[in-house]
């Protein structure tokens, strides 16, 4: 495998890695949001 082939493979894999990372971070953020919302609703909203 020469450099050009390696570069082509990397160009194909990088978007999948970046997309997967963003999806993982979004899921973790949604989980944290739901956890915080549950705590807030248990305590009740006091303004």
ABEGO torsion letter per residue (X at the ends): XBAAAAAAAAAAAAAAAAAAAAAAAAAAAAAAAAAAAAAAAAAEBBX
